[in-house]
Amino acid sequence: MADDFENELVTVLDEDGNEHQFELLDAIETENGRYVALLPVYDQASNYDDIDDDGELIILSVENENGEDTLVAIEDQAIFDEIADIFEERLSEFYEIDALQ
């Protein structure tokens, strides 16, 4: 990233082919894999009525399929809890974060 204060945006396609845009807050790699912490981005004013004021941190696993990185939900609750704790500690300096579930 050329500017440390510039937000990195990621566009994700859901199962229905709908695009969703997220701000990439952090990324880590552990012995269990690679993970990202994302925050939804809403660019239309009408969408602001639909969100919680506190924001919603999304944590996903990065898996490589056929040479392309794919973001997937973390199915294992123990791994999710471990990764959520790491992100919570790393991001709490910059963001007010309630305990992740």
C-alpha positions as CSV (number, residue, x, y, z in Angstrom):
1,M,0.0,0.0,0.0
2,A,1.4,3.4,-1.0
3,D,-0.2,5.3,1.9
4,D,-0.4,3.7,5.3
5,F,-3.6,5.6,6.0
6,E,-5.3,4.4,2.8
7,N,-8.1,1.8,3.3
8,E,-7.7,-1.5,1.4
9,L,-11.1,-2.6,0.0
10,V,-12.0,-6.1,-0.9
11,T,-15.0,-7.1,-3.0
12,V,-16.5,-10.5,-2.1
13,L,-19.1,-12.5,-4.1
14,D,-21.6,-14.5,-2.1
15,E,-23.2,-17.8,-3.1
16,D,-25.9,-15.9,-5.1
17,G,-23.4,-13.8,-7.1
18,N,-24.0,-10.6,-5.1
19,E,-21.1,-8.3,-4.6
20,H,-20.3,-7.1,-1.1
21,Q,-17.5,-4.6,-0.3
22,F,-15.4,-4.8,2.9
23,E,-12.5,-2.9,4.4
24,L,-9.5,-5.1,5.1
25,L,-8.6,-4.3,8.7
26,D,-6.0,-7.0,9.4
27,A,-4.6,-10.3,8.1
28,I,-2.7,-13.0,9.9
29,E,-1.1,-16.4,9.3
30,T,-1.0,-19.1,11.9
31,E,-0.1,-22.8,11.9
32,N,-3.8,-23.4,11.1
33,G,-3.9,-21.1,8.0
34,R,-4.4,-17.6,6.8
35,Y,-7.2,-15.3,8.1
36,V,-8.6,-11.8,7.5
37,A,-10.6,-9.4,9.6
38,L,-13.0,-7.4,7.4
39,L,-15.5,-4.6,8.1
40,P,-18.5,-4.1,5.8
41,V,-18.5,-0.9,3.7
42,Y,-21.7,0.8,2.9
43,D,-21.5,3.4,0.2
44,Q,-25.2,4.1,-0.3
45,A,-27.0,6.2,2.3
46,S,-30.0,3.9,2.4
47,N,-27.8,1.1,3.6
48,Y,-26.9,3.0,6.8
49,D,-30.4,2.4,8.2
50,D,-29.8,-1.4,8.0
51,I,-26.5,-1.5,10.0
52,D,-25.7,-1.6,13.7
53,D,-23.9,1.6,14.8
54,D,-21.0,-0.5,16.3
55,G,-20.1,-2.2,13.0
56,E,-19.7,-5.8,12.3
57,L,-16.3,-7.4,12.2
58,I,-16.2,-10.4,9.8
59,I,-13.4,-13.0,10.3
60,L,-12.8,-15.4,7.4
61,S,-10.3,-18.0,6.4
62,V,-8.2,-17.5,3.2
63,E,-8.1,-20.7,1.1
64,N,-6.3,-21.1,-2.2
65,E,-8.4,-22.9,-4.8
66,N,-7.0,-23.4,-8.3
67,G,-4.5,-20.6,-7.8
68,E,-7.1,-18.1,-6.5
69,D,-7.6,-17.0,-2.9
70,T,-11.1,-17.6,-1.7
71,L,-12.6,-16.3,1.6
72,V,-14.6,-18.9,3.5
73,A,-16.2,-19.1,6.9
74,I,-14.2,-20.8,9.7
75,E,-16.2,-23.9,10.6
76,D,-14.1,-25.1,13.6
77,Q,-15.3,-23.1,16.7
78,A,-12.1,-23.6,18.6
79,I,-10.0,-22.2,15.7
80,F,-12.5,-19.4,15.2
81,D,-12.2,-18.5,18.9
82,E,-8.4,-18.5,18.7
83,I,-8.3,-16.3,15.6
84,A,-11.0,-13.9,17.0
85,D,-8.9,-13.5,20.2
86,I,-5.8,-12.6,18.1
87,F,-7.7,-10.1,16.0
88,E,-9.4,-8.6,19.0
89,E,-6.0,-8.1,20.7
90,R,-4.4,-6.7,17.6
91,L,-7.3,-4.3,16.6
92,S,-8.3,-3.2,20.1
93,E,-5.6,-0.5,20.0
94,F,-7.3,1.1,17.0
95,Y,-11.0,0.1,17.3
96,E,-13.5,-0.3,20.1
97,I,-14.2,-4.1,19.9
98,D,-16.7,-6.0,21.9
99,A,-15.9,-9.7,22.5
100,L,-16.3,-11.6,19.3
101,Q,-18.5,-14.6,19.2
